[in-house]
Amino acid sequence: MKIPILYEDNHLLIAEKPVNVPVQGDRSGDSDLLTILKKDLKIRYQKPGNVYLGLVHRLDRPVGGAIVFAKTSKAASRLSDMIRRQALERKYFAVVHGTPKEKKDQLVNYLYKDKRQNKVFVVTPDHPKAKRAVLDYEIMESYKDLSLLSVHLHTGRSHQIRVQLSNAGYPLFGDQKYGEHVNKKGQQIALWSHAIRFEHPVRKELIETHSWPPHDFPWDLWETTGSNRSSGELPL
């Protein structure tokens, strides 16, 4: 499997994750992105022994797009700290059912993950295992009963975008877990990690990368993400 590399230096590797490929190994036994990239580094640089590649954040298995890895333990530690301080900015494209009432809004919820079900629920703030989740969204375009949103994550909770938008009444297109009442089996979830921006953990320069969704439905409904999309990236 050929993985597109969006940025690479001695400290970082930003790759474009294909849809339906797990970020790291799981019980399915399917090929995972972390292992694929380690093997690629080993071959490209003829490295003896084990190759270090640190996982600092994740994307859900059905989600594609930009994801950051650390090539050194120093970079991994500093990137993890950036994520804790919300200094690593992440922006997503999301296609949802319906049109949100507000063109721009911030969603704040408290989430609880049931690990047995591998499902996340919106709970009250006083829930003993509740974690605060915050995102901003902006409507970019709408077509019939679908809307294209730009989503800016402030926190990185499991399934966060999917749960929060579904709870607000706008489930993601193709999401079988949080929008089973409006989606059909076999549809691909329309959520894409579009942009990542952060200060380089060693060189301190600004790093910004962009990734675009495939030319498939429903992405091809809009000029921004479809076959006629402009070459300009969305600002973070």
Secondary structure, 3 states (H helix, E strand, C coil): CCCCEEEECCCEEEEEECCCCCCCCCCCCCCCHHHHHHHHHHHHCCCCCCCCCEECCCCCCCCEEEEEEECCHHHHHHHHHHHHCCCCEEEEEEEEECCCCCCEEEEEEEEEEECCCCEEEEECCCCCCCEEEEEEEEEEEEECCEEEEEEEECCCCCCHHHHHHHHCCCCECCCCCCCCCCCCCCCCCCEEEEEEEEECCCCCCEEEEECCCCCCCCHHHCCCCCCCCCCCCCCC
